[in-house]
Amino acid sequence: MVVHVFDTPAQVAQAAAAVIAAQVLQKPDSVLGLATGSTPMDTYRELISLHRGGVLDFSRVKSYNLDEYVGLPAGHPESYVSFMKRNLFDHINIGSYSLPDGSARDLQRECESYEQAIRDDGGIDLQLLGIGNNGHIGFNEPGKAFTYSTNLTTLAQSTIDANKRFFDSIDQVPRQALSMGIGTIMEARSILLLALGEAKAQAVYQMIRGPITPRVPASILRGHARVTVMLDKAAAARL
Ligand code: F6R
């Protein structure tokens, strides 16, 4: 695990965009794993500006997002597909993108076909991750065992609390999501995890310095051969 600490969130975004840009330049038909949330938003802005400047061509890139809420229609502004369109896909020439379908009638089958689609595309070259205040990655919440493949997950109360900022009231935050599993994430050929702000400092500390345990799902990343972690000073405060 390579850990970089930057002075500002803007520097994290620039460095993260540089890694993603290098991936796409070196392998124009890369399969990218993408994340939603506040953390990657500036990174996406950097990628959009590289694309607009004629530096990055995404036309052969395929992407798979980590997760999607269950119970929000795809057109809802806070669905993750809406988020991704607004913050990235509508502004670049992405070849194709996929998110799990949280409105699918058969959620179990949707999980299986999402997993299969990633495999059929040759697996993920670079997976971008944020980290939850509770150490989750994707929506793999702290628990007794690591999840393997894409699964239907129930959000932890701390995740519902953290995500209520995107909704008018806490009652509107979905309680369930479809998420890539820890196994899906660990199969990515390389991983880039970003964390910003003091609210992440404890989770970052546990990921890097604590025991490898399903109680801190991100801690498993220490068992992956190619993980880069980019932090701002606040997120690195406890290291
Ligand atoms: C998002 C995801 C989550 C977030 C995490 C951090 O697709 O899977 O694991 O990365 O909850 O969220 P933010 O960036 O909003 O702090």
Boltz pocket constraint, residues with backbone or C-beta under 6 A from the ligand:
constraints:
  - pocket:
      binder: B
      contacts: [[A, 34], [A, 35], [A, 36], [A, 37], [A, 38], [A, 39], [A, 40], [A, 66], [A, 67], [A, 129], [A, 130], [A, 131], [A, 132], [A, 133], [A, 136], [A, 137], [A, 138], [A, 139]]
      max_distance: 6.0
